[in-house]
């Protein structure tokens, strides 16, 4: 059992422990805002098209500042950068609270605040991950990343459930205020960090050239490129979240406006990731990390294929297919959590310190961009061939393309923990 349950060795490090404990509170607060922003926009406009604008207003600053924020993390003291970006996030949450409390009800103000918030987030997240090799020994990185992702996924369950229930009772302003206050523990944890100045041959200026140099470094290392490639394969072809409303309504008998089936489909992947995180003790003992990523993504693809088949049989059999689909989504979520832990470990250990920030910026862009591309592709395909066939075909594509990638880049499959790219 000790080898099966989550490895808590990284929590013996006081700096990581403070960050991790603070993040438990902060993530829940952040998820309250994730729920409140689209709900408030819809209440103001009554239009899903305006709600959809959050995708554009969120993705553009995430891409720009994800790349630039990663470059900044390779130039200046990462502790200072974390303090500045955390204060920026607190300020954005406070402004969300102010606009709701004063009843401004202007959708463009909300969207603009959301864009600024995502810009600070895009600077903060690559930096938070890039500091881990400076705080922990290399052997503890997979366990630390698993612990971090478990908290993130737990917040992705608790926040929407709590926030969705509390909006009609408490209103938007209180949720935004809670998010503001819940960011304070993270600020205190960041302030307590030691100085984390760049090491090695770090760039002097975080300009376009620095970003391009980081991308050039990535292009010259097949193992790192492969880690991004297989993640894009998994997310672009195998993330069917855009189809959940239609699945819930047409295949599982839910109302057109959401309902229990939709909520369960929406949180199932995160629930699986949390369970996978709790039982992630084995992750730190795996040496063939490249092969482990391939296996995890194939499991993800098979699980999504199974979801598509279950959706196809829904209503045409006496067996309840919703529980089957939920279990398969949870299996996929657990596999995705392990895959992400391994990929992050490879990215942190296989690269030198002077480029870690920029590579984490690329990681944020890929992780955020892949599912958004999937939303577009899956939505368009489902309009022509239906949700069941779209989901099934997507899962099969993940398996096929992942196997092709493994055969094309054998050095990635052979990668071992701690090996340089």
matplotlib code that plots the C-alpha trace (Angstrom):
import matplotlib.pyplot as plt

x = [0.0, 2.7, 4.0, 0.5, -0.7, 0.5, 4.1, 4.2, 8.0, 8.0, 5.9, 8.9, 10.4, 9.0, 8.9, 7.0, 4.7, 3.7, 3.0, 1.0, -1.1, -1.8, -2.8, -5.5, -7.4, -6.4, -7.5, -11.0, -11.3, -10.1, -12.7, -15.5, -14.5, -14.3, -18.0, -19.0, -17.6, -19.6, -22.7, -22.6, -22.0, -25.0, -27.2, -26.3, -26.6, -28.8, -26.5, -24.2, -22.3, -21.1, -20.1, -18.2, -16.1, -14.4, -12.5, -11.0, -10.4, -8.8, -6.7, -5.0, -3.4, -2.7, -0.6, 1.1, 1.9, 2.5, 5.4, 6.6, 6.1, 8.2, 10.9, 10.6, 11.1, 14.5, 15.6, 14.6, 14.4, 11.5, 10.4, 9.9, 8.0, 5.7, 5.1, 4.2, 1.9, 0.2, -0.5, -1.8, -4.2, -5.4, -6.0, -8.1, -10.2, -10.8, -11.9, -14.3, -15.7, -16.0, -17.8, -20.3, -20.8, -21.5, -23.9, -22.0, -23.2, -21.0, -20.0, -17.0, -15.6, -15.9, -14.3, -11.4, -10.8, -10.9, -8.2, -5.9, -6.4, -5.4, -2.3, -1.2, -2.1, 0.0, 3.0, 2.4, 2.0, 5.1, 7.1, 5.6, 6.5, 10.0, 11.0, 10.4, 13.8, 15.4, 13.4, 13.3, 15.7, 15.0, 13.7, 10.8, 9.6, 7.0, 5.6, 5.5, 3.8, 1.2, 0.4, 0.0, -2.3, -4.4, -5.1, -5.9, -8.3, -10.0, -10.6, -12.0, -14.6, -15.3, -15.3, -17.9, -20.2, -20.0, -20.0, -22.9, -25.0, -24.1, -24.6, -28.4, -28.0, -25.0, -24.6, -21.5, -19.8, -19.3, -17.8, -15.3, -14.5, -13.8, -11.5, -9.7, -9.2, -8.2, -5.3, -3.7, -2.2, -0.4, 1.0, 2.3, 3.8, 5.5, 6.9, 8.5, 10.5, 14.2, 15.7, 15.5, 17.7, 18.4, 21.3, 23.6, 23.8, 20.4, 19.3, 19.6, 16.4, 12.9, 12.2, 11.1, 14.6, 14.6, 11.2, 12.5, 15.7, 13.5, 11.5, 14.7, 16.0, 12.8, 12.9, 16.4, 15.5, 13.4, 12.4, 11.0, 9.2, 7.7, 6.3, 4.4, 3.4, 1.7, -0.1, -1.5, -2.6, -4.3, -6.2, -7.0, -8.5, -9.5, -11.1, -14.9, -15.9, -17.7, -20.0, -21.1, -24.2, -25.5, -24.6, -26.4, -29.5, -29.8, -28.2, -28.7, -32.1, -31.1, -32.7, -31.3, -30.1, -27.7, -28.9, -27.3, -26.0, -24.2, -22.7, -21.5, -19.9, -18.3, -16.5, -15.8, -12.4, -11.3, -12.7, -10.6, -7.5, -8.1, -8.4, -5.3, -3.5, -4.4, -3.0, 0.0, 2.7, 3.9, 4.6, 7.9, 9.3, 8.9, 12.2, 11.0, 9.1, 8.8, 7.2, 5.0, 3.6, 2.9, 1.0, -1.0, -2.1, -3.1, -5.2, -6.7, -7.5, -9.1, -11.2, -12.5, -13.2, -15.2, -17.1, -18.1, -19.4, -21.3, -22.9, -23.9, -25.6, -27.4, -31.1, -30.7, -30.0, -31.5, -28.1, -27.5, -24.8, -24.3, -22.4, -20.3, -19.4, -18.6, -16.3, -14.5, -14.0, -12.6, -10.2, -9.1, -8.7, -6.5, -4.3, -4.1, -3.0, -0.2, 0.8, 0.9, 3.1, 5.6, 5.6, 6.3, 9.0, 10.7, 10.4, 11.9, 14.7, 15.7, 16.1, 18.7, 17.6, 18.2, 15.3, 12.9, 10.7, 10.3, 9.6, 7.0, 5.4, 5.1, 3.7, 0.9, 0.1, -0.1, -2.2, -4.6, -4.7, -5.2, -8.6, -9.8, -8.9, -10.7, -13.8, -13.9, -13.1, -15.4, -18.3, -18.0, -17.7, -20.6, -22.8, -22.2, -21.8, -23.2, -21.6, -21.1, -19.2, -17.2, -16.1, -15.3, -13.3, -11.4, -10.4, -9.3, -7.3, -5.5, -4.4, -3.3, -1.4, 0.3, 1.6, 2.8, 4.6, 6.2, 7.5, 8.7, 10.6, 12.1, 14.3, 11.3, 10.1, 13.5, 13.8, 14.6, 14.1, 16.9, 18.3, 19.1, 17.3]
y = [0.0, 2.6, 2.1, 2.4, 5.5, 8.9, 9.6, 12.4, 12.7, 16.1, 17.5, 17.1, 20.1, 23.2, 25.4, 22.9, 22.0, 25.6, 26.1, 22.8, 23.5, 27.0, 25.8, 23.6, 26.7, 28.8, 26.3, 26.1, 29.8, 30.0, 27.4, 29.5, 32.3, 29.8, 29.0, 32.6, 34.3, 32.4, 32.3, 36.1, 36.7, 34.5, 36.2, 39.6, 38.7, 35.6, 34.5, 31.5, 33.3, 35.9, 33.1, 31.5, 34.7, 33.7, 31.1, 33.8, 36.3, 33.5, 31.7, 34.7, 36.1, 32.6, 31.9, 35.3, 35.5, 31.8, 32.1, 35.5, 34.5, 31.4, 33.7, 36.0, 33.0, 32.3, 36.0, 37.3, 35.9, 33.4, 34.2, 37.9, 36.9, 34.6, 37.4, 39.9, 37.5, 36.4, 40.0, 40.5, 37.5, 38.9, 42.3, 40.8, 38.8, 42.0, 43.8, 41.0, 41.4, 45.2, 45.0, 42.5, 44.2, 47.6, 46.1, 47.3, 44.4, 45.2, 42.1, 43.7, 44.7, 41.1, 39.8, 42.3, 41.4, 37.7, 38.3, 40.2, 37.4, 34.8, 36.8, 36.8, 33.1, 32.3, 34.0, 32.4, 28.8, 28.1, 29.8, 27.7, 24.5, 25.7, 26.2, 22.6, 21.2, 24.0, 22.9, 19.2, 16.3, 14.9, 11.6, 13.4, 15.4, 12.8, 12.6, 16.4, 16.9, 14.2, 15.9, 19.2, 17.8, 16.0, 19.3, 21.0, 18.2, 18.1, 21.8, 21.3, 19.1, 20.9, 24.5, 24.0, 21.9, 24.4, 27.5, 26.3, 25.7, 28.9, 31.4, 31.5, 31.8, 34.1, 35.9, 36.5, 39.1, 36.9, 34.1, 36.6, 37.9, 34.3, 33.8, 37.0, 36.0, 32.4, 33.7, 35.3, 32.0, 31.4, 34.9, 34.3, 30.9, 32.6, 35.4, 32.8, 31.2, 31.6, 33.7, 31.7, 33.5, 32.0, 29.6, 28.7, 30.6, 32.4, 35.1, 38.7, 40.0, 38.3, 39.5, 37.9, 36.6, 34.8, 33.2, 32.1, 30.7, 28.6, 27.3, 26.5, 24.6, 22.6, 21.8, 20.5, 17.9, 15.0, 13.7, 17.1, 17.5, 14.1, 14.8, 17.8, 15.8, 12.9, 15.3, 17.1, 13.8, 12.8, 16.1, 17.2, 13.8, 12.4, 15.2, 15.1, 17.6, 19.8, 16.9, 16.4, 18.7, 16.8, 13.4, 14.2, 15.4, 13.1, 9.9, 9.9, 11.6, 14.8, 18.2, 20.5, 23.0, 20.6, 18.4, 15.6, 13.6, 16.6, 17.5, 13.9, 13.7, 17.1, 16.1, 12.4, 13.0, 15.2, 12.6, 9.9, 12.1, 12.7, 8.9, 8.4, 11.0, 9.4, 6.1, 7.6, 6.1, 3.9, 6.9, 7.8, 4.3, 4.2, 4.5, 4.1, 7.4, 7.7, 4.3, 5.1, 8.2, 6.1, 3.4, 6.0, 7.8, 4.5, 3.8, 7.2, 6.6, 3.2, 4.6, 7.4, 4.8, 2.9, 6.0, 6.5, 2.9, 3.2, 6.4, 4.6, 1.8, 4.2, 3.8, 0.7, -1.7, -2.6, -1.9, 1.5, 3.1, 6.3, 4.6, 2.7, 6.0, 7.6, 4.8, 4.9, 8.7, 8.2, 5.6, 8.0, 10.8, 8.7, 7.7, 11.4, 12.4, 9.9, 10.9, 14.5, 13.8, 11.8, 14.4, 17.2, 15.2, 14.6, 18.3, 19.4, 16.8, 16.5, 20.3, 22.6, 25.3, 28.3, 27.1, 25.5, 28.6, 28.9, 25.2, 25.4, 28.3, 26.1, 23.4, 25.7, 26.8, 23.1, 22.0, 24.9, 25.0, 21.2, 20.9, 24.2, 22.8, 19.6, 21.6, 23.0, 19.7, 17.5, 20.0, 20.2, 16.4, 15.7, 17.9, 15.6, 12.1, 12.3, 12.3, 8.5, 8.0, 11.2, 10.1, 6.6, 7.7, 10.2, 7.5, 5.2, 8.1, 8.6, 5.0, 4.8, 8.1, 7.5, 4.1, 5.8, 8.5, 5.8, 3.9, 7.1, 8.4, 5.3, 7.6, 8.9, 5.4, 4.5, 7.6, 6.9, 9.1, 11.7, 11.3, 14.5, 15.1]
z = [0.0, 0.7, -2.8, -4.2, -2.3, -3.2, -2.4, 0.1, 0.3, -1.4, 1.4, 3.7, 1.9, 3.8, 0.7, -1.4, 1.5, 2.0, -1.7, -1.9, 1.2, 0.0, -3.4, -2.0, -0.9, -3.9, -6.5, -5.0, -5.1, -8.7, -9.7, -8.2, -10.6, -13.5, -12.8, -12.0, -15.1, -17.8, -15.6, -15.1, -18.8, -19.7, -17.2, -18.6, -22.3, -22.4, -25.2, -25.4, -28.2, -25.7, -23.3, -26.1, -26.3, -23.1, -25.2, -27.4, -24.6, -22.6, -25.2, -26.8, -23.7, -22.5, -25.7, -25.8, -22.1, -21.7, -24.1, -22.8, -19.2, -19.7, -21.1, -18.1, -15.8, -17.4, -17.0, -13.6, -10.1, -10.3, -6.7, -7.7, -10.8, -8.7, -6.2, -9.0, -10.9, -7.8, -6.8, -10.3, -9.9, -6.5, -8.1, -11.0, -8.5, -6.5, -9.6, -10.5, -7.0, -7.4, -10.8, -9.4, -6.1, -7.8, -10.4, -13.4, -15.6, -18.5, -20.4, -22.1, -18.7, -17.5, -20.7, -20.4, -16.8, -17.7, -20.4, -18.0, -15.4, -17.9, -18.8, -15.1, -14.9, -18.0, -16.4, -13.0, -13.9, -16.0, -13.2, -10.4, -12.2, -13.3, -9.7, -8.6, -9.7, -7.5, -4.5, -4.8, -5.9, -9.4, -8.0, -6.2, -9.2, -10.5, -7.0, -6.6, -9.9, -9.1, -5.8, -7.6, -10.3, -7.7, -6.0, -9.4, -10.4, -7.0, -7.3, -10.8, -9.1, -5.9, -7.3, -10.1, -7.8, -4.9, -7.1, -9.3, -6.2, -4.4, -7.3, -6.9, -3.1, -2.5, -5.9, -7.9, -5.8, -2.8, -5.0, -6.5, -3.0, -1.7, -4.7, -3.8, -0.2, -1.0, -3.1, 0.0, 1.4, -1.9, -1.8, 1.7, 0.6, -2.4, -0.4, 1.9, -0.9, -1.2, -4.0, -7.3, -9.7, -13.2, -13.4, -16.3, -19.6, -19.1, -21.5, -20.4, -21.9, -22.2, -25.7, -28.9, -29.5, -26.1, -27.0, -30.4, -28.8, -26.5, -29.4, -31.3, -28.3, -28.2, -31.9, -31.5, -28.8, -30.2, -26.7, -25.6, -28.9, -28.7, -25.2, -26.7, -29.8, -27.9, -25.6, -28.6, -30.1, -26.9, -26.4, -30.0, -31.0, -27.6, -25.6, -26.2, -23.6, -26.2, -26.8, -23.2, -23.4, -26.5, -25.0, -21.8, -23.5, -26.5, -25.3, -21.5, -21.3, -19.6, -20.1, -22.8, -20.2, -18.4, -15.6, -13.5, -16.5, -17.9, -14.5, -14.0, -17.5, -16.9, -13.7, -14.4, -16.0, -13.1, -10.6, -12.3, -12.1, -8.4, -7.7, -9.9, -7.9, -4.5, -5.8, -7.6, -5.3, -8.2, -10.4, -8.7, -9.2, -13.0, -14.8, -18.4, -18.4, -22.1, -22.5, -19.5, -21.3, -24.4, -22.4, -20.5, -23.6, -25.3, -22.2, -22.5, -26.2, -25.4, -22.6, -24.9, -27.6, -25.0, -24.1, -27.7, -27.9, -24.6, -25.9, -29.2, -27.2, -24.8, -25.2, -27.3, -24.5, -21.1, -19.6, -18.1, -20.2, -18.3, -15.4, -18.0, -19.7, -16.4, -15.3, -18.6, -18.4, -14.9, -16.1, -18.9, -16.3, -14.1, -17.2, -18.3, -14.8, -14.8, -18.4, -17.4, -14.4, -16.5, -19.3, -16.8, -15.2, -18.5, -19.3, -16.0, -15.8, -19.5, -20.0, -18.5, -16.0, -18.3, -20.6, -18.1, -17.9, -21.6, -22.0, -19.3, -21.2, -24.2, -22.0, -20.8, -24.4, -25.5, -22.5, -22.9, -26.7, -27.4, -25.7, -27.3, -30.8, -29.8, -29.0, -32.5, -34.3, -32.2, -32.4, -36.2, -36.6, -34.3, -36.4, -39.4, -37.9, -34.4, -30.9, -30.6, -33.8, -33.3, -29.8, -30.9, -33.9, -31.8, -29.3, -32.1, -33.7, -30.4, -30.2, -33.8, -33.9, -30.6, -31.8, -35.0, -32.9, -30.7, -33.7, -35.4, -32.3, -30.5, -28.5, -26.6, -25.8, -24.5, -22.4, -18.7, -15.6, -15.2, -18.7, -20.6, -23.9]

ax = plt.figure().add_subplot(projection="3d")
ax.plot(x, y, z, "-o")
ax.set_aspect("equal")
plt.show()
